[in-house]
């Protein structure tokens, strides 16, 4: 093959590569612009929520200055609530597992081929 054919082949390959990269860049730019538009809409929705005004905060009071009985009661209450949440989640998992294992099979539910 003559030298000019190799130059032509490589020029076409490089031009194809540059065209492909330009096409990918345009697609990426369009996707980024859509993403930025969606983020702007999300920011507007979050601004409408006004989350800071919705949650009143209690002033910070160190535990050192509170009574021991109050702290012990709060710890016990938190422990009871945590145990209740764990038991509830465990019951939900057990019920979901039972549904998965014992799903009633009906032949009429089978799709026809």
N, C-alpha and C positions, 0 to 999 in steps of 0.2 A: 504494500500500500504506500502511496506517496505521502510525503510529509503533510501536504496541504489537507489531505483527508483526515489525518489525526487532529490537526488544528481545528477543522470544521466539527469533528465529533466532540472534542473537548469544549469548544465554544457553545455547541448546542446543549451539552450537559450542564455547563455552568449557567447558561441562560435559563434552562429548565429549573435548576436549583434556585436561582434568584426569583423566578416567577412563583415557584412553590412557597418560598419563604415570604414573599410579598403577600400571597394569598392567605397564608397562615397569620401574618401580622394584621391584615385587614379583618379577618374573622375574630382574632383575639381582641382587637380594638373595639369591634362592635359588641362583643360579649362584655367587655369591661364597661362600656358606656351603659349597657342595659343594667349591669350590676350596680353601678354607681347611682343610676336612677332609682333602682329598687331600694338601695340604702338610704337615699334621700327621702323616699316615701316612708320608710321605716322610722327615720329620724323625726319626721313630721308627726307620725302616729305616736311616737314616744313622748314628744313634746306636748301633745294633747293630753296625755295621761296625767302629767304633773305628779310624778311619783313622790316627790319630796313632801308635798302637802298632804298626801294620803296617809303617811305613816308618822303619827306623832311619836316622838322619842322621849323616853323617860330620862331625866337627868342622871348622869353617872354617879353612883354612890358606892364607894369601895366596901368590900365585904368586911373589912376590919372594923368598920364603925357600926355594923349591924349586930343584932342580938344572935347569939349562938342558936337558940331555939328556932328563930325564924329561918336561919340558914339550913338547919337540919330538916325542918319541915319542907322547905323548897327542894332540897336534895331528894328527900323521900318522895315527894310528889313527882319530880322529874323521873325518878327511877320507876315509879308505878306507871306513869304515862308511857315511858319507853318500853316497858314489859308488855303493856297493852298493845302498843303499835306492833311489836314483834309478833305477838300471838295472832293479831289480826292478819298481818302479812303471811304468817305461816298457814293460817286457815285458808286464805285465798289461794296460796300455792297448792295446798292439798286438794282443794275443790277443783282447781284447774287441772291438776294431774289426774284426778278421778274422771273428769270429763274427757280428757284425752284418751285414757285407757279404756273406758267403758262407753264409747260412743255407739249408740245403737245402729246397726247396719240394716239398711232396707234395700232389697234388691231393686225396687222400683226407682231408687235414687241414682242407680248406676246409669251413666250416659249410654245411649244406644249408638252402636257403631254403624 
